[in-house]
Amino acid sequence: MKNSWKAYRTFASRGYCIFCYLVIPACLILWHGTKGTLFGVQDINVVSNSLVLLLAAADYMTLNGVNSSKYGFGILRCTSKGQEHLERALYMDFFIRFVVIAVIDFICGIISYQKYGADFNKDMMMMHVIVLFVTFACINITVFISRFFTTMVNFMFVTYLVVSLLVVGTSVGLIYGFSFGHYNPVLWLLGGIVLSVISVYATKRYVLYNYRRSFLEGK
């Protein structure tokens, strides 16, 4: 774990870690606890959508462009352990992201239970579990696509576009579907888990492929 954290810090600065893993969660939890009144007990979806956008956009400061053929990988190509170092960093990226989402989701669940009491039933508990995996999958999908772009303008345009499409889809399915009884929680949960696994596998696989490809430049 210690080596993985060191590998991750190769790409993520201290300021980035503080902002993404302390400031953003604190602000979203504070909003949920004080101003979260848009959808009542379902405000966790607003928190989720905000988290997808913020963490996906912030990824520009870490691994942005790592899927692009123009990405050089710098000093990682000068050591025999470059691929191992990169792989450790990717795993830590996934791990921290999942933990942050889980902590926010859990604390917001406690707040919702205290605020809404009986309205926070078993269905809403299931909703929070679904949101955990759906949020994780949405962020992974967004950063996988946006990491093909190296310039900030293109990166942000693609990020906002993908996030908008994902947010609309999940919001309609979860908020309105739940409200009118048109959603199947089991299918949503399975879909979130499957997409999470696929997005992790695809992201790691392609970055490592791009790393190995970088040694073939000019051949």
N, C-alpha and C positions, 0 to 999 in steps of 0.2 A: 504493500500500500504506500509506503514511504517513497519508494522508487517511482511509483506511478504518479504520485503527487509532484515529485520533482520534474518528471517528464512533462506533466501538464503545465507546470509553471514556466516551461520553456516557451510556451505560446501565450499563456495567460498572465498578465501582470498582476501585481498586488492590488492596484487600483481597480482593475477589472473584476477581480474576485470579490473585493469588498462591495463594489457597486451591484454586481449581479446576484451575489449570494447572501448579502446582508441588507443593503439599502432597498433594492427592489422588493424582496419578500416582506420587509418591514412595512413599506408603504402600502402594498396590496393588502396585507393583513389589517393594517390600521384603517384603510378605506372600508374594508369589509365589516370591520367592527363598529365603525362610526357613521359611515355614509352609505353603506350597502343597502339600498332600498329600491333598486330598479326592478328586480324580479323577486323580491322577498327571499324566501328560503332557497331559491334557485340562483342567488347571486354568485354562487361559486363558479358559474359559467362565465360571468363577466370577469372575475378574477382570472380564470383560465385563459380567456381570450387575450386579456392584457398581458399575461405572462408569456404567451406564445409570441406576441409581437415584440415585447421588450427583449426577451432572451435571444430571439432569432436575429433581431437587428443588432444587438450587442456582439453577436458572433463575428461581426466584421473586425473586431479588435483582437481576435485570436486566430482562428483557422481560416480566415477568409481567403478564397482563391485556391485552397488546397486541392480542389478537384480539377482545377484548370491545367491545361497542358503547358501553360506558361509558368506555372509554379515551380521554382527551382529547388526547394527543400534545403538550400544553403548548406550549413555545416553538417547536417544529418547524413549527407552523402560522403562525408570524409571519415566516417567511422563504421566499423563492421557491425556495430550495434544500433545503427540508425533506424532500421525498420522496427526493431524491438522497442526503441525509445518512442517512436511515433505511435506504435500500437498501444503502448502503455498510456500515452497521453490521450488517445482516443477513448480507451476504456474509462479513464478517469473523467473525461468529459461527459460520457453517458452516465456514469455513476453519480457524479455531483448533480447533474441536471435532474435525474430521477429523485434523488434525495431531497433536493430543494422543492420540487413539485409536491412530493409526498408530505413534507413538513408543512408547507403552506396549506395544502388540502386538509390535513389533519387539524391544524389550528383553526382554520376557517370552519371546519365541521363542528368543532367545540363551540365556537362563537355562535354559529347558526342554531345549535341545540339550545344554548342559553337564551338567545333572542326570540326564537320562534316556538320553543317548547314542543307541544304535541304535534305541530306541523312538521317537525323534523322526525319523520317516521323511518321505517325500514327502507322504503322506496328512495328516500333522500340519502340514506346511508349508501345504498347501492349507486346512486347518482354520483356521489363523491368518489367512489372506487372507479367508476367509469371515467369520470373527468381526469383522474390521475393518469390512466393509460392513454386516453385520447389526447390529453395535453402533451404528454411525452412524445407520442407518435407524431403529432402535428409539428412540434418544434424540430424533431429529427428530420421530417420530410422537408420542411422549409430550409433548414441549414444545408441539407444535402444538395438541394437545387441551387441555392444562392451561392454556395462555395465554388461554383463554376465561374463566377464573375469576380474580377479583381478590383475594378474601379468602384468607388463608393456610390456613384450615381446609378450604375447598373445593378450593383448589389442591393441597394435600398429599394430600387424600383421592383426588382424581382421579389424581394422579401415581402414588401407590402402587398404585391399582387397575390402571391401564394397564400400569405396569411389571410388576406381578405376572403379568398375563395374557401379556405379551410374553416375560417370563423363563421362565415355564412352557413356553410353546410352543417357544421356541428351545432351551431346555435338553433337553427331551424329544427334539426333532428332531436336535440335534447330539450331545449326550452319549450318550444311550441308542441313538439311531439309528446313530451311528458305532460304538458298542461291539458292536452286534448286526448290523451290515452292512445296515441298513435305510434308508440315506440316500444320496442322489445328490449328490455334491459340486458337480457342474456346475450342477444346478438350484438348489442353495442359493446358489452364487456369483452366478448370474444374478438370482435373486430378491433377494439383498441389494443388488446394484447397481441394479436397477430400482426397488426401494423407496427407495433412497437418493436417486435422481434425482427420483422423484415427490414424496417428502417435502420435498426442498429447494424444488422448484418450487411446491408447494402452500403451504408455509409463507411463502415470499416473496410469492407472489401475493396471499394473503389479507391479510397485514399491510399491504401497499400499498393494497389495496382498502379496508381499514378506515381507513387514513389519509385516503384521498380521501373516504370516506363521512363522516368527522368534520366536513368543511366544510359538510355539508348539514343539520346539526342545526338543528331548529326551522323547517325549510322544508317 
